[in-house]
Amino acid sequence: MVQSWLSEMQARLASPEAPAQIEALDKEIVRLKRAIDRLLDMIETGDNSREVRERQRQAELGTAEMERDALAQHHLVTTIKLGDADLRRVVIPFACGDSFLVPIEGCFIPG
């Protein structure tokens, strides 16, 4: 029951393009890091106008890294395979309103 629901949700949320998008973001992150390094070298030689561009590249880098991490986590959620024991550890506390750290007694979910 829960396993089929999980599979259905993963299928709905799946993004076949995610691995390619993650790879593209990885390349963009590498490019931005190189650009930042070049700008830092220029700043050290006294070109102060580069400081503004360096801050812009740092902001772009942060954005690209956040996008990549969010996409990678979304992709993981849509492709992970959980067994029945894993699902029970997640679903039962959620359904019973208990914390994941509190032992569950007397809470039963049929199925």
Distance bins in CASP14 RR format, pairs under 12 A and 6 or more apart:
PFRMAT RR
TARGET T0000
AUTHOR 0000-0000-0000
RMODE 2
METHOD distances of the structure
MODEL  1
1 7 0 0 0 0 0 1 0 0 0 0 0
1 8 0 0 0 0 0 1 0 0 0 0 0
1 84 0 0 0 0 0 1 0 0 0 0 0
1 87 0 0 0 0 1 0 0 0 0 0 0
1 88 0 0 0 0 0 1 0 0 0 0 0
1 91 0 0 0 0 1 0 0 0 0 0 0
1 109 0 0 0 0 1 0 0 0 0 0 0
1 110 0 0 0 0 1 0 0 0 0 0 0
1 111 1 0 1 0 0 0 0 0 0 0 0
2 8 0 0 0 0 0 1 0 0 0 0 0
2 9 0 0 0 0 0 1 0 0 0 0 0
2 82 0 0 0 0 1 0 0 0 0 0 0
2 83 0 0 0 0 1 0 0 0 0 0 0
2 84 1 0 0 1 0 0 0 0 0 0 0
2 85 0 0 0 0 0 1 0 0 0 0 0
2 86 0 0 0 0 0 1 0 0 0 0 0
2 87 1 0 1 0 0 0 0 0 0 0 0
2 88 0 0 0 0 1 0 0 0 0 0 0
2 89 0 0 0 0 0 1 0 0 0 0 0
2 90 0 0 0 0 1 0 0 0 0 0 0
2 91 1 0 1 0 0 0 0 0 0 0 0
2 92 0 0 0 0 1 0 0 0 0 0 0
2 94 0 0 0 0 0 1 0 0 0 0 0
2 95 0 0 0 0 1 0 0 0 0 0 0
2 109 0 0 0 0 1 0 0 0 0 0 0
2 110 0 0 0 0 0 1 0 0 0 0 0
2 111 1 0 0 1 0 0 0 0 0 0 0
3 9 0 0 0 0 0 1 0 0 0 0 0
3 10 0 0 0 0 0 1 0 0 0 0 0
3 81 0 0 0 0 1 0 0 0 0 0 0
3 82 1 0 0 1 0 0 0 0 0 0 0
3 83 1 0 0 1 0 0 0 0 0 0 0
3 84 1 0 0 1 0 0 0 0 0 0 0
3 85 0 0 0 0 0 1 0 0 0 0 0
3 86 0 0 0 0 0 1 0 0 0 0 0
3 87 1 0 0 1 0 0 0 0 0 0 0
3 88 0 0 0 0 0 1 0 0 0 0 0
3 91 0 0 0 0 0 1 0 0 0 0 0
3 111 0 0 0 0 0 1 0 0 0 0 0
4 10 0 0 0 0 0 1 0 0 0 0 0
4 11 0 0 0 0 0 1 0 0 0 0 0
4 84 0 0 0 0 0 1 0 0 0 0 0
4 87 0 0 0 0 0 1 0 0 0 0 0
4 111 0 0 0 0 0 1 0 0 0 0 0
5 11 0 0 0 0 0 1 0 0 0 0 0
5 12 0 0 0 0 0 1 0 0 0 0 0
5 82 0 0 0 0 0 1 0 0 0 0 0
5 87 0 0 0 0 1 0 0 0 0 0 0
5 91 0 0 0 0 1 0 0 0 0 0 0
5 111 0 0 0 0 0 1 0 0 0 0 0
6 12 0 0 0 0 0 1 0 0 0 0 0
6 13 0 0 0 0 0 1 0 0 0 0 0
6 77 0 0 0 0 0 1 0 0 0 0 0
6 78 0 0 0 0 0 1 0 0 0 0 0
6 79 0 0 0 0 0 1 0 0 0 0 0
6 80 0 0 0 0 1 0 0 0 0 0 0
6 81 0 0 0 0 1 0 0 0 0 0 0
6 82 1 0 0 1 0 0 0 0 0 0 0
6 83 0 0 0 0 1 0 0 0 0 0 0
6 84 0 0 0 0 0 1 0 0 0 0 0
6 86 0 0 0 0 1 0 0 0 0 0 0
6 87 1 0 0 1 0 0 0 0 0 0 0
6 90 0 0 0 0 1 0 0 0 0 0 0
6 91 0 0 0 0 1 0 0 0 0 0 0
7 13 0 0 0 0 0 1 0 0 0 0 0
7 14 0 0 0 0 0 1 0 0 0 0 0
7 78 0 0 0 0 0 1 0 0 0 0 0
7 79 0 0 0 0 0 1 0 0 0 0 0
7 80 0 0 0 0 0 1 0 0 0 0 0
7 81 0 0 0 0 1 0 0 0 0 0 0
7 82 0 0 0 0 1 0 0 0 0 0 0
7 83 0 0 0 0 0 1 0 0 0 0 0
7 87 0 0 0 0 0 1 0 0 0 0 0
8 14 0 0 0 0 0 1 0 0 0 0 0
8 78 0 0 0 0 0 1 0 0 0 0 0
9 77 0 0 0 0 1 0 0 0 0 0 0
9 78 0 0 0 0 1 0 0 0 0 0 0
9 80 0 0 0 0 0 1 0 0 0 0 0
9 82 0 0 0 0 0 1 0 0 0 0 0
10 74 0 0 0 0 0 1 0 0 0 0 0
10 75 0 0 0 0 0 1 0 0 0 0 0
10 76 0 0 0 0 0 1 0 0 0 0 0
10 77 1 0 0 1 0 0 0 0 0 0 0
10 78 1 0 1 0 0 0 0 0 0 0 0
10 79 1 0 0 1 0 0 0 0 0 0 0
10 80 1 0 0 1 0 0 0 0 0 0 0
10 81 0 0 0 0 1 0 0 0 0 0 0
10 82 0 0 0 0 1 0 0 0 0 0 0
11 78 0 0 0 0 1 0 0 0 0 0 0
11 79 0 0 0 0 0 1 0 0 0 0 0
12 77 0 0 0 0 0 1 0 0 0 0 0
12 78 0 0 0 0 1 0 0 0 0 0 0
13 73 0 0 0 0 0 1 0 0 0 0 0
13 74 1 0 0 1 0 0 0 0 0 0 0
13 75 0 0 0 0 1 0 0 0 0 0 0
13 76 0 0 0 0 0 1 0 0 0 0 0
13 77 1 0 0 1 0 0 0 0 0 0 0
13 78 1 0 1 0 0 0 0 0 0 0 0
13 79 0 0 0 0 1 0 0 0 0 0 0
13 80 0 0 0 0 0 1 0 0 0 0 0
14 74 0 0 0 0 1 0 0 0 0 0 0
14 75 0 0 0 0 1 0 0 0 0 0 0
14 76 0 0 0 0 0 1 0 0 0 0 0
14 77 0 0 0 0 1 0 0 0 0 0 0
14 78 1 0 1 0 0 0 0 0 0 0 0
14 79 1 0 0 1 0 0 0 0 0 0 0
14 80 0 0 0 0 0 1 0 0 0 0 0
15 21 1 0 0 1 0 0 0 0 0 0 0
15 22 0 0 0 0 0 1 0 0 0 0 0
15 70 0 0 0 0 0 1 0 0 0 0 0
15 71 0 0 0 0 1 0 0 0 0 0 0
15 72 0 0 0 0 0 1 0 0 0 0 0
15 73 0 0 0 0 0 1 0 0 0 0 0
15 74 1 0 0 1 0 0 0 0 0 0 0
15 75 1 0 0 1 0 0 0 0 0 0 0
15 76 0 0 0 0 0 1 0 0 0 0 0
15 77 0 0 0 0 0 1 0 0 0 0 0
15 78 1 0 0 1 0 0 0 0 0 0 0
15 79 0 0 0 0 1 0 0 0 0 0 0
16 75 0 0 0 0 1 0 0 0 0 0 0
16 78 0 0 0 0 1 0 0 0 0 0 0
16 79 0 0 0 0 0 1 0 0 0 0 0
17 23 0 0 0 0 0 1 0 0 0 0 0
17 24 0 0 0 0 1 0 0 0 0 0 0
17 25 0 0 0 0 0 1 0 0 0 0 0
17 71 0 0 0 0 1 0 0 0 0 0 0
17 74 0 0 0 0 0 1 0 0 0 0 0
17 75 0 0 0 0 1 0 0 0 0 0 0
17 78 0 0 0 0 0 1 0 0 0 0 0
18 24 0 0 0 0 0 1 0 0 0 0 0
18 25 0 0 0 0 0 1 0 0 0 0 0
18 67 0 0 0 0 0 1 0 0 0 0 0
18 68 0 0 0 0 0 1 0 0 0 0 0
18 70 0 0 0 0 0 1 0 0 0 0 0
18 71 1 0 1 0 0 0 0 0 0 0 0
18 72 1 0 0 1 0 0 0 0 0 0 0
18 73 0 0 0 0 0 1 0 0 0 0 0
18 74 1 0 0 1 0 0 0 0 0 0 0
18 75 1 1 0 0 0 0 0 0 0 0 0
18 76 0 0 0 0 1 0 0 0 0 0 0
18 77 0 0 0 0 0 1 0 0 0 0 0
18 78 1 0 0 1 0 0 0 0 0 0 0
18 79 0 0 0 0 1 0 0 0 0 0 0
19 25 0 0 0 0 0 1 0 0 0 0 0
19 26 0 0 0 0 0 1 0 0 0 0 0
19 68 0 0 0 0 0 1 0 0 0 0 0
19 71 0 0 0 0 1 0 0 0 0 0 0
19 72 0 0 0 0 1 0 0 0 0 0 0
19 74 0 0 0 0 0 1 0 0 0 0 0
19 75 1 0 0 1 0 0 0 0 0 0 0
19 76 0 0 0 0 0 1 0 0 0 0 0
19 78 0 0 0 0 0 1 0 0 0 0 0
19 79 0 0 0 0 1 0 0 0 0 0 0
20 26 0 0 0 0 0 1 0 0 0 0 0
20 27 0 0 0 0 0 1 0 0 0 0 0
20 71 0 0 0 0 0 1 0 0 0 0 0
20 75 0 0 0 0 0 1 0 0 0 0 0
21 27 0 0 0 0 0 1 0 0 0 0 0
21 28 0 0 0 0 0 1 0 0 0 0 0
21 64 0 0 0 0 0 1 0 0 0 0 0
21 67 0 0 0 0 1 0 0 0 0 0 0
21 68 0 0 0 0 1 0 0 0 0 0 0
21 70 0 0 0 0 0 1 0 0 0 0 0
21 71 1 0 1 0 0 0 0 0 0 0 0
21 72 0 0 0 0 1 0 0 0 0 0 0
21 74 0 0 0 0 1 0 0 0 0 0 0
21 75 0 0 0 0 1 0 0 0 0 0 0
22 28 0 0 0 0 0 1 0 0 0 0 0
22 29 0 0 0 0 0 1 0 0 0 0 0
22 64 0 0 0 0 0 1 0 0 0 0 0
22 65 0 0 0 0 0 1 0 0 0 0 0
22 67 0 0 0 0 1 0 0 0 0 0 0
22 68 1 0 0 1 0 0 0 0 0 0 0
22 69 0 0 0 0 1 0 0 0 0 0 0
22 70 0 0 0 0 0 1 0 0 0 0 0
22 71 1 0 1 0 0 0 0 0 0 0 0
22 72 1 0 1 0 0 0 0 0 0 0 0
22 73 0 0 0 0 0 1 0 0 0 0 0
22 74 0 0 0 0 1 0 0 0 0 0 0
22 75 1 0 0 1 0 0 0 0 0 0 0
22 76 0 0 0 0 0 1 0 0 0 0 0
22 79 0 0 0 0 0 1 0 0 0 0 0
23 29 0 0 0 0 0 1 0 0 0 0 0
23 30 0 0 0 0 0 1 0 0 0 0 0
23 68 0 0 0 0 1 0 0 0 0 0 0
23 71 0 0 0 0 0 1 0 0 0 0 0
23 72 0 0 0 0 0 1 0 0 0 0 0
23 75 0 0 0 0 0 1 0 0 0 0 0
24 30 0 0 0 0 0 1 0 0 0 0 0
24 31 0 0 0 0 0 1 0 0 0 0 0
24 64 0 0 0 0 1 0 0 0 0 0 0
24 67 0 0 0 0 0 1 0 0 0 0 0
24 68 0 0 0 0 1 0 0 0 0 0 0
24 71 0 0 0 0 1 0 0 0 0 0 0
25 31 0 0 0 0 0 1 0 0 0 0 0
25 32 0 0 0 0 0 1 0 0 0 0 0
25 60 0 0 0 0 0 1 0 0 0 0 0
25 61 0 0 0 0 0 1 0 0 0 0 0
25 62 0 0 0 0 0 1 0 0 0 0 0
25 63 0 0 0 0 0 1 0 0 0 0 0
25 64 1 0 1 0 0 0 0 0 0 0 0
25 65 0 0 0 0 1 0 0 0 0 0 0
25 66 0 0 0 0 1 0 0 0 0 0 0
25 67 1 0 1 0 0 0 0 0 0 0 0
25 68 1 1 0 0 0 0 0 0 0 0 0
25 69 0 0 0 0 1 0 0 0 0 0 0
25 70 0 0 0 0 1 0 0 0 0 0 0
25 71 1 0 0 1 0 0 0 0 0 0 0
25 72 0 0 0 0 1 0 0 0 0 0 0
25 75 0 0 0 0 0 1 0 0 0 0 0
26 32 0 0 0 0 0 1 0 0 0 0 0
26 33 0 0 0 0 0 1 0 0 0 0 0
26 64 0 0 0 0 1 0 0 0 0 0 0
26 65 0 0 0 0 1 0 0 0 0 0 0
26 67 0 0 0 0 0 1 0 0 0 0 0
26 68 1 0 0 1 0 0 0 0 0 0 0
26 69 0 0 0 0 0 1 0 0 0 0 0
26 71 0 0 0 0 0 1 0 0 0 0 0
26 72 0 0 0 0 1 0 0 0 0 0 0
27 33 0 0 0 0 0 1 0 0 0 0 0
27 34 0 0 0 0 0 1 0 0 0 0 0
27 64 0 0 0 0 1 0 0 0 0 0 0
27 68 0 0 0 0 0 1 0 0 0 0 0
28 34 0 0 0 0 0 1 0 0 0 0 0
28 35 0 0 0 0 0 1 0 0 0 0 0
28 57 0 0 0 0 0 1 0 0 0 0 0
28 60 0 0 0 0 1 0 0 0 0 0 0
28 61 0 0 0 0 1 0 0 0 0 0 0
28 62 0 0 0 0 0 1 0 0 0 0 0
28 63 0 0 0 0 1 0 0 0 0 0 0
28 64 1 0 1 0 0 0 0 0 0 0 0
28 65 0 0 0 0 1 0 0 0 0 0 0
28 67 0 0 0 0 1 0 0 0 0 0 0
28 68 0 0 0 0 1 0 0 0 0 0 0
28 71 0 0 0 0 0 1 0 0 0 0 0
29 35 0 0 0 0 0 1 0 0 0 0 0
29 36 0 0 0 0 0 1 0 0 0 0 0
29 57 0 0 0 0 0 1 0 0 0 0 0
29 60 0 0 0 0 1 0 0 0 0 0 0
29 61 1 0 0 1 0 0 0 0 0 0 0
29 62 0 0 0 0 1 0 0 0 0 0 0
29 63 0 0 0 0 0 1 0 0 0 0 0
29 64 1 0 1 0 0 0 0 0 0 0 0
29 65 1 0 1 0 0 0 0 0 0 0 0
29 66 0 0 0 0 0 1 0 0 0 0 0
29 67 0 0 0 0 1 0 0 0 0 0 0
29 68 1 0 0 1 0 0 0 0 0 0 0
29 69 0 0 0 0 0 1 0 0 0 0 0
29 72 0 0 0 0 0 1 0 0 0 0 0
30 36 0 0 0 0 0 1 0 0 0 0 0
30 37 0 0 0 0 0 1 0 0 0 0 0
30 61 0 0 0 0 0 1 0 0 0 0 0
30 64 0 0 0 0 1 0 0 0 0 0 0
30 65 0 0 0 0 0 1 0 0 0 0 0
30 68 0 0 0 0 0 1 0 0 0 0 0
31 37 0 0 0 0 0 1 0 0 0 0 0
31 38 0 0 0 0 0 1 0 0 0 0 0
31 57 0 0 0 0 1 0 0 0 0 0 0
31 60 0 0 0 0 1 0 0 0 0 0 0
31 61 0 0 0 0 1 0 0 0 0 0 0
31 64 0 0 0 0 1 0 0 0 0 0 0
32 38 0 0 0 0 0 1 0 0 0 0 0
32 39 0 0 0 0 0 1 0 0 0 0 0
32 53 0 0 0 0 0 1 0 0 0 0 0
32 54 0 0 0 0 0 1 0 0 0 0 0
32 56 0 0 0 0 0 1 0 0 0 0 0
32 57 1 0 1 0 0 0 0 0 0 0 0
32 58 0 0 0 0 1 0 0 0 0 0 0
32 59 0 0 0 0 1 0 0 0 0 0 0
32 60 1 0 1 0 0 0 0 0 0 0 0
32 61 1 0 1 0 0 0 0 0 0 0 0
32 62 0 0 0 0 1 0 0 0 0 0 0
32 63 0 0 0 0 1 0 0 0 0 0 0
32 64 1 0 0 1 0 0 0 0 0 0 0
32 65 0 0 0 0 1 0 0 0 0 0 0
32 67 0 0 0 0 0 1 0 0 0 0 0
32 68 0 0 0 0 0 1 0 0 0 0 0
33 39 0 0 0 0 0 1 0 0 0 0 0
33 40 0 0 0 0 0 1 0 0 0 0 0
33 54 0 0 0 0 0 1 0 0 0 0 0
33 57 0 0 0 0 1 0 0 0 0 0 0
33 58 0 0 0 0 1 0 0 0 0 0 0
33 60 0 0 0 0 0 1 0 0 0 0 0
33 61 1 0 0 1 0 0 0 0 0 0 0
33 62 0 0 0 0 0 1 0 0 0 0 0
33 64 0 0 0 0 1 0 0 0 0 0 0
33 65 0 0 0 0 1 0 0 0 0 0 0
34 40 0 0 0 0 0 1 0 0 0 0 0
34 41 0 0 0 0 0 1 0 0 0 0 0
34 57 0 0 0 0 1 0 0 0 0 0 0
34 61 0 0 0 0 0 1 0 0 0 0 0
35 41 0 0 0 0 0 1 0 0 0 0 0
35 42 0 0 0 0 0 1 0 0 0 0 0
35 50 0 0 0 0 0 1 0 0 0 0 0
35 53 0 0 0 0 1 0 0 0 0 0 0
35 54 0 0 0 0 1 0 0 0 0 0 0
35 56 0 0 0 0 1 0 0 0 0 0 0
35 57 1 0 1 0 0 0 0 0 0 0 0
35 58 0 0 0 0 1 0 0 0 0 0 0
35 60 0 0 0 0 1 0 0 0 0 0 0
35 61 0 0 0 0 1 0 0 0 0 0 0
35 64 0 0 0 0 0 1 0 0 0 0 0
36 42 0 0 0 0 0 1 0 0 0 0 0
36 43 0 0 0 0 0 1 0 0 0 0 0
36 50 0 0 0 0 0 1 0 0 0 0 0
36 51 0 0 0 0 0 1 0 0 0 0 0
36 53 0 0 0 0 1 0 0 0 0 0 0
36 54 1 0 0 1 0 0 0 0 0 0 0
36 55 0 0 0 0 1 0 0 0 0 0 0
36 56 0 0 0 0 1 0 0 0 0 0 0
36 57 1 0 1 0 0 0 0 0 0 0 0
36 58 1 0 0 1 0 0 0 0 0 0 0
36 59 0 0 0 0 0 1 0 0 0 0 0
36 60 0 0 0 0 1 0 0 0 0 0 0
36 61 1 0 0 1 0 0 0 0 0 0 0
36 62 0 0 0 0 0 1 0 0 0 0 0
36 64 0 0 0 0 0 1 0 0 0 0 0
37 43 0 0 0 0 0 1 0 0 0 0 0
37 44 0 0 0 0 0 1 0 0 0 0 0
37 50 0 0 0 0 0 1 0 0 0 0 0
37 54 0 0 0 0 1 0 0 0 0 0 0
37 57 0 0 0 0 1 0 0 0 0 0 0
37 58 0 0 0 0 0 1 0 0 0 0 0
37 61 0 0 0 0 0 1 0 0 0 0 0
38 44 0 0 0 0 0 1 0 0 0 0 0
38 45 0 0 0 0 0 1 0 0 0 0 0
38 47 0 0 0 0 0 1 0 0 0 0 0
38 50 0 0 0 0 1 0 0 0 0 0 0
38 53 0 0 0 0 1 0 0 0 0 0 0
38 54 0 0 0 0 1 0 0 0 0 0 0
38 57 0 0 0 0 1 0 0 0 0 0 0
39 45 0 0 0 0 0 1 0 0 0 0 0
39 46 0 0 0 0 0 1 0 0 0 0 0
39 47 0 0 0 0 1 0 0 0 0 0 0
39 48 0 0 0 0 0 1 0 0 0 0 0
39 49 0 0 0 0 0 1 0 0 0 0 0
39 50 1 0 1 0 0 0 0 0 0 0 0
39 51 0 0 0 0 1 0 0 0 0 0 0
39 52 0 0 0 0 1 0 0 0 0 0 0
39 53 1 0 1 0 0 0 0 0 0 0 0
39 54 1 0 1 0 0 0 0 0 0 0 0
39 55 0 0 0 0 1 0 0 0 0 0 0
39 56 0 0 0 0 1 0 0 0 0 0 0
39 57 1 0 0 1 0 0 0 0 0 0 0
39 58 0 0 0 0 1 0 0 0 0 0 0
39 60 0 0 0 0 0 1 0 0 0 0 0
39 61 0 0 0 0 0 1 0 0 0 0 0
40 46 0 0 0 0 0 1 0 0 0 0 0
40 47 0 0 0 0 0 1 0 0 0 0 0
40 50 0 0 0 0 1 0 0 0 0 0 0
40 51 0 0 0 0 1 0 0 0 0 0 0
40 53 0 0 0 0 0 1 0 0 0 0 0
40 54 1 0 0 1 0 0 0 0 0 0 0
40 55 0 0 0 0 0 1 0 0 0 0 0
40 57 0 0 0 0 1 0 0 0 0 0 0
40 58 0 0 0 0 0 1 0 0 0 0 0
41 47 0 0 0 0 1 0 0 0 0 0 0
41 50 0 0 0 0 1 0 0 0 0 0 0
41 54 0 0 0 0 0 1 0 0 0 0 0
42 48 0 0 0 0 1 0 0 0 0 0 0
42 49 0 0 0 0 1 0 0 0 0 0 0
42 50 1 0 1 0 0 0 0 0 0 0 0
42 51 0 0 0 0 1 0 0 0 0 0 0
42 52 0 0 0 0 0 1 0 0 0 0 0
42 53 0 0 0 0 1 0 0 0 0 0 0
42 54 0 0 0 0 1 0 0 0 0 0 0
42 57 0 0 0 0 0 1 0 0 0 0 0
43 49 0 0 0 0 1 0 0 0 0 0 0
43 50 1 0 1 0 0 0 0 0 0 0 0
43 51 1 0 1 0 0 0 0 0 0 0 0
43 52 0 0 0 0 0 1 0 0 0 0 0
43 53 0 0 0 0 1 0 0 0 0 0 0
43 54 1 0 0 1 0 0 0 0 0 0 0
43 55 0 0 0 0 0 1 0 0 0 0 0
43 57 0 0 0 0 0 1 0 0 0 0 0
44 50 0 0 0 0 1 0 0 0 0 0 0
44 51 0 0 0 0 0 1 0 0 0 0 0
44 54 0 0 0 0 0 1 0 0 0 0 0
47 53 0 0 0 0 1 0 0 0 0 0 0
47 54 0 0 0 0 0 1 0 0 0 0 0
48 54 0 0 0 0 0 1 0 0 0 0 0
49 55 0 0 0 0 0 1 0 0 0 0 0
49 56 0 0 0 0 0 1 0 0 0 0 0
50 56 0 0 0 0 0 1 0 0 0 0 0
50 57 0 0 0 0 1 0 0 0 0 0 0
51 57 0 0 0 0 0 1 0 0 0 0 0
51 58 0 0 0 0 0 1 0 0 0 0 0
52 58 0 0 0 0 0 1 0 0 0 0 0
52 59 0 0 0 0 0 1 0 0 0 0 0
53 59 0 0 0 0 0 1 0 0 0 0 0
53 60 0 0 0 0 0 1 0 0 0 0 0
54 60 0 0 0 0 0 1 0 0 0 0 0
54 61 0 0 0 0 0 1 0 0 0 0 0
55 61 0 0 0 0 0 1 0 0 0 0 0
55 62 0 0 0 0 0 1 0 0 0 0 0
56 62 0 0 0 0 0 1 0 0 0 0 0
56 63 0 0 0 0 0 1 0 0 0 0 0
57 63 0 0 0 0 0 1 0 0 0 0 0
57 64 0 0 0 0 0 1 0 0 0 0 0
58 64 0 0 0 0 0 1 0 0 0 0 0
58 65 0 0 0 0 0 1 0 0 0 0 0
59 65 0 0 0 0 0 1 0 0 0 0 0
59 66 0 0 0 0 0 1 0 0 0 0 0
60 66 0 0 0 0 0 1 0 0 0 0 0
60 67 0 0 0 0 0 1 0 0 0 0 0
61 67 0 0 0 0 0 1 0 0 0 0 0
61 68 0 0 0 0 0 1 0 0 0 0 0
62 68 0 0 0 0 1 0 0 0 0 0 0
62 69 0 0 0 0 1 0 0 0 0 0 0
62 70 0 0 0 0 0 1 0 0 0 0 0
63 69 0 0 0 0 0 1 0 0 0 0 0
63 70 0 0 0 0 0 1 0 0 0 0 0
64 70 0 0 0 0 0 1 0 0 0 0 0
64 71 0 0 0 0 0 1 0 0 0 0 0
65 71 0 0 0 0 0 1 0 0 0 0 0
65 72 0 0 0 0 0 1 0 0 0 0 0
66 72 0 0 0 0 0 1 0 0 0 0 0
66 73 0 0 0 0 0 1 0 0 0 0 0
67 73 0 0 0 0 0 1 0 0 0 0 0
67 74 0 0 0 0 0 1 0 0 0 0 0
68 74 0 0 0 0 0 1 0 0 0 0 0
68 75 0 0 0 0 0 1 0 0 0 0 0
69 75 0 0 0 0 0 1 0 0 0 0 0
69 76 0 0 0 0 0 1 0 0 0 0 0
70 76 0 0 0 0 0 1 0 0 0 0 0
70 77 0 0 0 0 0 1 0 0 0 0 0
71 77 0 0 0 0 0 1 0 0 0 0 0
71 78 0 0 0 0 0 1 0 0 0 0 0
72 78 0 0 0 0 0 1 0 0 0 0 0
72 79 0 0 0 0 0 1 0 0 0 0 0
73 79 0 0 0 0 0 1 0 0 0 0 0
73 80 0 0 0 0 0 1 0 0 0 0 0
74 80 0 0 0 0 0 1 0 0 0 0 0
76 82 0 0 0 0 0 1 0 0 0 0 0
80 86 0 0 0 0 1 0 0 0 0 0 0
80 87 0 0 0 0 0 1 0 0 0 0 0
80 90 0 0 0 0 0 1 0 0 0 0 0
81 87 0 0 0 0 0 1 0 0 0 0 0
82 88 0 0 0 0 1 0 0 0 0 0 0
82 89 0 0 0 0 1 0 0 0 0 0 0
82 90 1 0 0 1 0 0 0 0 0 0 0
82 91 0 0 0 0 1 0 0 0 0 0 0
83 89 0 0 0 0 1 0 0 0 0 0 0
83 90 0 0 0 0 0 1 0 0 0 0 0
83 91 0 0 0 0 0 1 0 0 0 0 0
84 90 0 0 0 0 0 1 0 0 0 0 0
84 91 0 0 0 0 1 0 0 0 0 0 0
84 92 0 0 0 0 0 1 0 0 0 0 0
84 109 0 0 0 0 0 1 0 0 0 0 0
84 111 0 0 0 0 1 0 0 0 0 0 0
85 91 0 0 0 0 0 1 0 0 0 0 0
85 92 0 0 0 0 0 1 0 0 0 0 0
86 92 0 0 0 0 0 1 0 0 0 0 0
87 93 0 0 0 0 0 1 0 0 0 0 0
87 94 0 0 0 0 0 1 0 0 0 0 0
87 95 0 0 0 0 0 1 0 0 0 0 0
87 109 0 0 0 0 1 0 0 0 0 0 0
87 111 0 0 0 0 0 1 0 0 0 0 0
88 94 0 0 0 0 0 1 0 0 0 0 0
88 95 0 0 0 0 0 1 0 0 0 0 0
88 96 0 0 0 0 0 1 0 0 0 0 0
88 100 0 0 0 0 0 1 0 0 0 0 0
88 104 0 0 0 0 1 0 0 0 0 0 0
88 107 0 0 0 0 0 1 0 0 0 0 0
88 108 0 0 0 0 0 1 0 0 0 0 0
88 109 1 0 0 1 0 0 0 0 0 0 0
88 111 0 0 0 0 0 1 0 0 0 0 0
89 95 0 0 0 0 0 1 0 0 0 0 0
89 98 0 0 0 0 0 1 0 0 0 0 0
89 100 1 0 0 1 0 0 0 0 0 0 0
89 101 0 0 0 0 0 1 0 0 0 0 0
89 103 0 0 0 0 0 1 0 0 0 0 0
89 104 0 0 0 0 1 0 0 0 0 0 0
89 109 0 0 0 0 0 1 0 0 0 0 0
90 96 0 0 0 0 0 1 0 0 0 0 0
90 98 0 0 0 0 0 1 0 0 0 0 0
90 100 0 0 0 0 1 0 0 0 0 0 0
90 104 0 0 0 0 0 1 0 0 0 0 0
90 109 0 0 0 0 0 1 0 0 0 0 0
91 97 0 0 0 0 0 1 0 0 0 0 0
91 98 0 0 0 0 0 1 0 0 0 0 0
91 100 0 0 0 0 0 1 0 0 0 0 0
91 104 0 0 0 0 0 1 0 0 0 0 0
91 107 0 0 0 0 0 1 0 0 0 0 0
91 108 0 0 0 0 0 1 0 0 0 0 0
91 109 1 0 0 1 0 0 0 0 0 0 0
91 110 0 0 0 0 0 1 0 0 0 0 0
91 111 0 0 0 0 0 1 0 0 0 0 0
92 98 0 0 0 0 1 0 0 0 0 0 0
92 99 0 0 0 0 0 1 0 0 0 0 0
92 100 0 0 0 0 1 0 0 0 0 0 0
92 102 0 0 0 0 0 1 0 0 0 0 0
92 103 0 0 0 0 0 1 0 0 0 0 0
92 104 1 0 1 0 0 0 0 0 0 0 0
92 105 0 0 0 0 0 1 0 0 0 0 0
92 106 0 0 0 0 1 0 0 0 0 0 0
92 107 1 0 1 0 0 0 0 0 0 0 0
92 108 0 0 0 0 1 0 0 0 0 0 0
92 109 1 0 1 0 0 0 0 0 0 0 0
92 110 0 0 0 0 0 1 0 0 0 0 0
92 111 0 0 0 0 0 1 0 0 0 0 0
93 99 1 0 0 1 0 0 0 0 0 0 0
93 100 1 0 1 0 0 0 0 0 0 0 0
93 101 0 0 0 0 1 0 0 0 0 0 0
93 102 1 0 0 1 0 0 0 0 0 0 0
93 103 0 0 0 0 1 0 0 0 0 0 0
93 104 1 0 0 1 0 0 0 0 0 0 0
93 105 0 0 0 0 0 1 0 0 0 0 0
93 107 0 0 0 0 1 0 0 0 0 0 0
93 109 0 0 0 0 0 1 0 0 0 0 0
94 100 0 0 0 0 1 0 0 0 0 0 0
94 104 0 0 0 0 0 1 0 0 0 0 0
94 107 0 0 0 0 0 1 0 0 0 0 0
94 109 0 0 0 0 1 0 0 0 0 0 0
95 104 0 0 0 0 1 0 0 0 0 0 0
95 107 1 0 0 1 0 0 0 0 0 0 0
95 108 0 0 0 0 1 0 0 0 0 0 0
95 109 1 0 1 0 0 0 0 0 0 0 0
95 110 0 0 0 0 0 1 0 0 0 0 0
95 111 0 0 0 0 0 1 0 0 0 0 0
96 102 0 0 0 0 1 0 0 0 0 0 0
96 103 0 0 0 0 0 1 0 0 0 0 0
96 104 1 0 1 0 0 0 0 0 0 0 0
96 105 0 0 0 0 1 0 0 0 0 0 0
96 106 0 0 0 0 1 0 0 0 0 0 0
96 107 1 1 0 0 0 0 0 0 0 0 0
96 108 0 0 0 0 1 0 0 0 0 0 0
96 109 0 0 0 0 1 0 0 0 0 0 0
97 104 0 0 0 0 1 0 0 0 0 0 0
97 107 0 0 0 0 1 0 0 0 0 0 0
97 109 0 0 0 0 0 1 0 0 0 0 0
98 104 1 0 1 0 0 0 0 0 0 0 0
98 105 0 0 0 0 1 0 0 0 0 0 0
98 106 0 0 0 0 0 1 0 0 0 0 0
98 107 1 0 0 1 0 0 0 0 0 0 0
END
